[in-house]
Amino acid sequence: MSKFLIAAIGLVFLVGSSVTMASGNKESSLPPVAAQDILNKMSCEGKKDGEKIRDRTDGEMITCPAKIKQPNFGK
């Protein structure tokens, strides 16, 4: 009986955490930002305006400060 109870409690935690992860970020007021834009912004930190860097994902040249593209994300 105790094994069944432990298994049931474990299942509740497993299902609850997967539902939380799958729910996404619908309550946040922050706009979604692509990982590529975050990397470009991090690369531009400490650089002067107008300095050029190479994008880490597609090799494109970016002028600092990096412009954040607003991705669609299936809307």
ABEGO torsion letter per residue (X at the ends): XAAAAAAAAAAAAAAAAAAAAAAEBAABABBBBBAAAAAAAAAABGBBBGBBBBBAAAGBBBBOBBBBBBBAGGX
